[in-house]
Amino acid sequence: MSDSIYPWGHNRRYNSYSEYFRREFGTRVQKVTIDAGFTCPNRDGSKGIGGCTYCNNDAFNPSYCQPHKSITQQITEGIEFHQVRYRRSKNYLAYFQAYSNTYSPLEHLKSLYNEALAFPGVIGLVIGTRPDCIDDEKLQYFAELAKTHYLIIEYGIESCYNLTLININRGHTFEESEAAILKTAKYGIHTGAHLIFGLQGETEEEMLAEASIVSNLPLDTIKFHQLQIIKGTTMAEEYAKSPSRFNLFSLEKYIDFIVRFTERLNPAFVIERFTGEAPPRFQAGPTWGNLRSDQVQILIEIEMERRDTWQGKFYQVKS
């Protein structure tokens, strides 16, 4: 199989995000991140305070991304930012990333999304949110919008284990994630999900088992993130007090793990990324040096080549 075209139509050993967009749009499409000033129900007291114990959005937001700026200004600066590396990009997706981007009344959401879609070159939306911040009214709106624009809703699953979700102050269950994903897909909306590997208390076997669990969900895309200890978070305080409670992945161990996970993953899922990346100034725990996510991706692909393996090699369809 290593010399032939895989089910996703190209010779890379996993169903890659960049190739997915080339198939979808015939050209490169660049995401432009937006911080629209949202919060989360586990931050504002609705379900809790403090947010997820690992979360500091400043570690992942580009410098231009500031909620006091308008959506239009952020897109303008974001395109300028990305054109340094991706000069050929002409089409863009407005990526509402920071916190929970459906956690507001629908009319307010419409004003934000409409402003983004009115920007020249913006052909769709990527909306990051939580499974407990969606409802039928919003999904009906998104379904209508998806008829004329590319649109995907990305849900933070983070873990399939409720004890872990409690420990990280997530404020929702895996069953809620499952229900939101099923309902979103039923509306005909592109659906994505996010998982974190290395959260306290989870064994490697439990994390590998998540491949089978999520493979049965109607997802279009999925992204992975190794646990990083980020300054300014509750988890950074926990790590400083008791680092032995954490079993953070070394680069070598993570490459081995993610290759084995990918072998078990539904081959229909487009893998958006294998790792997260935070600037060194935000890191409060062990790091992988100055390696960028795309460099780690290359190492993962080299290892897949060495093992002659690919996404879904050991995937089993649930009977």
Sequence and secondary structure as in RCSB ss.txt:
>XXXX:A:sequence
MSDSIYPWGHNRRYNSYSEYFRREFGTRVQKVTIDAGFTCPNRDGSKGIGGCTYCNNDAFNPSYCQPHKSITQQI
TEGIEFHQVRYRRSKNYLAYFQAYSNTYSPLEHLKSLYNEALAFPGVIGLVIGTRPDCIDDEKLQYFAELAKTHY
LIIEYGIESCYNLTLININRGHTFEESEAAILKTAKYGIHTGAHLIFGLQGETEEEMLAEASIVSNLPLDTIKFH
QLQIIKGTTMAEEYAKSPSRFNLFSLEKYIDFIVRFTERLNPAFVIERFTGEAPPRFQAGPTWGNLRSDQVQILI
EIEMERRDTWQGKFYQVKS
>XXXX:A:secstr
 TTS  TTSSSSSS BHHHHHHHHHSS EEEEEE      TTTBSSS BS  TT  GGGTS TT  TTS HHHHH
HHHHHHHTTT TT  EEEEEE SS TT S HHHHHHHHHHHHTSTTEEEEEEEE TTS  HHHHHHHHHHTTTSE
EEEEEEEE S HHHHHHTT  S HHHHHHHHHHHHHTT EEEEEEEE  TT  HHHHHHHHHHHHTS  SEEEEE
E   BTTSHHHHHHHH GGG     HHHHHHHHHHHHHTS TTSEEEES     GGGB S   TT  HHHHHHHH
HHHHHHHT  TTTT     
